[in-house]
Amino acid sequence: MVKALLGCALAMVLGGCSHVNDYGVELPYDAWRLGFLAPNYMEVWIETANVVDVKGRVFRRAMSGVAAIHTPPNLRGNPRGWTKQPGDGAGKHVWRADVPRQIYVRWQSLAEPQTYEAYVEIPESIQRSMHEGGKTYCGASQVWIDDYRKNLVIGLAPGGVVKTWLMGVCIDAIEVSRVQGRVVDKGPDLGRTNGRYALELEPESRAYIDKFGIPYGSW
């Protein structure tokens, strides 16, 4: 027992010591977060996001609902491309899970409208990054904190484009992948709503798309 404690103390000095949380998962934090966002005006409804962790366990509907989005008034927003620091998105913490191996997401692109699905594979290098962390300086609050890249953020764009980043509260985002989703032939909600989408576009979004269209190819 003493040797184990000494070993853990040494590991903390050298780069951090993982602990087994209340759910039997060895991570340096209790849960990681899954968030979703969409480009300005390009509204999204997430039907389901299912997670498979590295132990092969499935966490169904880890997230659903509206993705985070900005709809600036007077058509002043720019939906083209992605920012270097995308933000956390709208999401939830994934409790009891180890780091993810794969994420399945099915969503309604309300701007088109169209329904897509995609599989996001999480490389081993990203999985390792989710275990790494340490003291980080936060410029906004001007304090040092213990931070980890434990926020997985997924951007969903028209045309079925899926962009994924990994970031921390005060650690810059790194790109995980960009994948192309496919159209769900059954339509929204797997055909259970007879083609009816979950939400109507907000007036600002409708006005932007009516005037400028959808900037396919920019994501």
C-alpha positions in Angstrom: 0.0 0.0 0.0 2.8 2.4 1.0 4.7 1.5 -2.3 1.5 2.2 -4.3 1.1 5.6 -2.6 4.7 6.5 -3.2 4.3 5.4 -6.8 1.3 7.6 -7.3 3.0 10.6 -5.6 6.0 10.1 -8.0 3.6 9.9 -11.0 2.0 13.2 -9.9 5.4 14.9 -9.8 6.3 13.5 -13.3 3.0 14.3 -15.0 -0.2 13.4 -13.1 -1.8 10.4 -11.4 -5.0 9.0 -12.7 -7.6 7.8 -10.2 -10.5 5.4 -10.4 -13.7 7.4 -10.2 -16.9 6.4 -8.6 -17.9 4.4 -11.7 -14.7 2.3 -11.8 -13.2 4.2 -14.7 -9.6 5.3 -14.5 -9.6 8.9 -15.6 -8.0 12.0 -14.1 -11.5 13.6 -13.8 -15.1 12.3 -13.1 -16.6 12.8 -16.6 -15.8 14.2 -20.0 -18.2 16.5 -22.0 -19.8 16.0 -25.4 -20.9 19.3 -27.1 -22.4 20.2 -30.4 -22.5 23.4 -32.4 -23.5 24.6 -35.9 -22.4 27.6 -38.1 -24.3 30.9 -37.8 -27.9 30.6 -38.9 -27.5 26.9 -40.0 -29.7 25.5 -37.3 -29.5 21.8 -36.2 -31.6 19.4 -34.2 -29.7 16.4 -32.9 -31.9 13.3 -32.9 -29.3 11.2 -31.0 -25.6 11.0 -30.3 -24.5 7.6 -29.1 -21.0 7.0 -27.6 -18.9 3.8 -27.6 -16.0 4.0 -25.1 -12.7 2.2 -25.3 -14.1 -0.6 -23.2 -16.8 -1.3 -25.8 -19.7 0.1 -23.7 -22.5 1.9 -25.5 -24.0 5.1 -24.0 -27.1 5.8 -26.0 -28.5 9.4 -26.4 -25.6 10.9 -24.6 -26.8 14.1 -26.2 -29.9 15.2 -28.2 -31.7 18.5 -28.9 -30.5 21.8 -30.3 -26.9 22.5 -31.2 -25.3 25.7 -30.1 -25.6 28.5 -32.7 -25.4 32.2 -33.2 -28.0 34.1 -35.1 -26.8 37.7 -35.2 -29.5 40.3 -36.1 -29.5 42.3 -39.3 -27.8 39.4 -41.2 -24.4 40.4 -39.8 -23.2 36.9 -39.0 -20.9 34.9 -41.2 -21.7 31.1 -41.4 -18.7 30.3 -43.6 -15.9 28.1 -42.1 -15.1 27.3 -38.5 -13.3 29.4 -35.9 -10.0 28.2 -34.4 -11.6 28.1 -31.0 -15.1 26.8 -31.5 -16.4 26.9 -28.0 -17.9 24.1 -25.9 -21.2 23.8 -27.8 -24.5 22.7 -26.3 -24.0 19.4 -24.6 -23.8 17.1 -21.6 -21.2 15.3 -19.5 -20.8 11.6 -20.3 -20.8 9.9 -16.9 -19.5 6.4 -16.2 -17.7 6.3 -19.6 -14.1 5.9 -20.3 -12.6 7.9 -23.1 -14.6 7.5 -26.4 -13.6 5.2 -29.3 -16.5 6.1 -31.6 -19.5 8.5 -31.7 -22.6 8.0 -33.8 -24.7 11.1 -34.4 -28.0 11.5 -36.4 -29.2 15.0 -36.9 -31.6 17.2 -38.8 -30.0 20.0 -40.8 -33.0 22.4 -40.5 -31.4 24.9 -42.9 -31.8 22.6 -45.9 -33.8 20.7 -44.6 -32.2 17.2 -44.6 -31.4 14.4 -42.2 -27.9 13.0 -41.8 -26.0 10.4 -39.8 -22.3 10.0 -39.3 -19.7 7.9 -37.4 -16.8 9.8 -35.7 -13.8 7.6 -34.9 -11.6 8.9 -32.1 -7.9 8.1 -32.8 -5.7 6.6 -30.1 -3.6 9.8 -30.1 -6.7 11.8 -29.1 -7.7 9.2 -26.4 -4.2 9.7 -24.9 -4.6 13.5 -25.0 -7.7 13.1 -22.9 -5.5 11.7 -20.1 -2.9 14.4 -20.3 -3.1 17.7 -18.5 -1.7 19.7 -15.7 -1.4 23.3 -14.6 -2.6 25.8 -17.2 -2.8 29.5 -17.1 -6.2 31.1 -17.9 -5.7 34.5 -19.5 -9.3 35.6 -19.0 -9.4 35.0 -15.2 -5.6 35.3 -14.8 -5.3 32.3 -12.6 -3.6 28.9 -12.8 -5.9 25.8 -12.8 -5.6 22.1 -13.3 -7.0 21.5 -16.8 -7.4 18.6 -19.2 -8.6 18.3 -22.7 -11.9 16.7 -21.7 -14.4 18.6 -23.9 -15.1 16.9 -27.2 -16.9 19.3 -29.5 -18.6 18.4 -32.8 -19.6 20.8 -35.4 -22.5 19.9 -37.7 -22.9 21.8 -41.0 -25.2 21.6 -44.0 -24.3 19.0 -46.6 -23.6 16.5 -43.8 -20.2 17.9 -42.8 -18.9 16.9 -39.3 -15.9 18.6 -37.8 -14.6 17.4 -34.4 -12.3 19.1 -31.9 -10.8 18.3 -28.4 -10.3 21.1 -26.0 -10.1 22.2 -22.4 -11.4 25.1 -20.5 -8.1 27.0 -20.9 -6.4 24.7 -23.4 -6.5 25.4 -27.1 -8.6 23.2 -29.3 -7.0 20.5 -31.5 -8.7 19.0 -34.5 -9.8 15.4 -34.2 -11.3 14.8 -37.7 -13.5 16.0 -40.5 -15.9 13.4 -41.8 -18.8 13.3 -44.4 -22.1 12.1 -43.1 -24.7 10.4 -45.3 -28.4 11.2 -45.9 -30.8 9.1 -43.8 -33.2 7.8 -46.4 -36.1 7.4 -43.9 -36.0 11.2 -43.2 -36.4 12.9 -39.9 -36.9 10.7 -36.8 -36.4 7.6 -39.0 -39.7 8.3 -40.8 -41.8 8.4 -37.6 -42.9 12.0 -38.2 -44.0 11.6 -41.9 -41.2 13.9 -43.1 -41.9 16.7 -40.5 -38.8 18.2 -39.0 -38.5 18.9 -35.3 -38.4 22.7 -35.5 -39.0 25.7 -37.8 -36.1 27.9 -38.5 -35.8 31.1 -36.5 -36.7 34.3 -38.5 -33.1 35.5 -38.5 -31.9 32.2 -39.9 -34.6 32.0 -42.6 -33.9 35.6 -43.6 -30.2 34.9 -44.0 -30.7 31.8 -46.0 -33.4 33.4 -48.2 -31.0 36.2 -49.1 -27.6 34.6 -49.2 -28.2 30.8 -49.5 -26.2 28.1 -47.9 -22.4 28.3 -48.3 -21.8 24.7 -49.2 -18.1 23.8 -49.5 -17.0 26.3 -46.8 -16.8 23.8 -44.0 
